[in-house]
Amino acid sequence: MDRDHGEHLTRTTERGSFCVALCSCGWKGPARRSRDRARTDAQEHETAPGTAA
């Protein structure tokens, strides 16, 4: 995985009862019971200052 590519490609994955947002840059959000909140974490990471491609 190329972590220096600059583009932030996020996704969510389930781990047991929890959903986690992951990014191609190596960032990982907190485990959430709400899939919607995990997706919001991913969107916030993509648009956070200093993470824009």
N, C-alpha and C positions, 0 to 999 in steps of 0.2 A: 504494500500500500504506500503510495507516494504522499507523505504527510506535508510536503513543502509545495504542493501544487498550487495552493492559494484559494482554490474553490472549496466551499463548505457544502458538502453533500450530507444532509442529515436523514436519519431514519429512526424508527422506533422498533424495539424488540421486546418480547415478553419473557420474563424470567419468573416463573411461578405465578404468584398473584400480582406481580408488579410489572409495570411497563417502564422502559428506560429509553431515553433519547440518546442516540449516538451520532457522531460526526466523523467524516473522513479525516479531519485534522487530529483526531485522537481525543477530542472532548467527549465527556460522558456526563449526562445530566443525572439528577437524583432519581432513585426508584420511586415511582408513583403508582398508586392504585388506580388512578384515573388516566386512561389512554389519552383523553383530550388534553389533560394538563401536561403530559409528556410531549405531545405534539406542540403545545404552546412553548414549552421549554426549548424545543428544537428551533422553532421559528424565532424566538428571542435570541438564541445563540447566533443564528444566521444574520440577524440585523443589528447585533450588538456592535458598538464602536470598537474598531480594532480587529473585527473578524470578517468584514466585508471583503469580497474578492476583488 
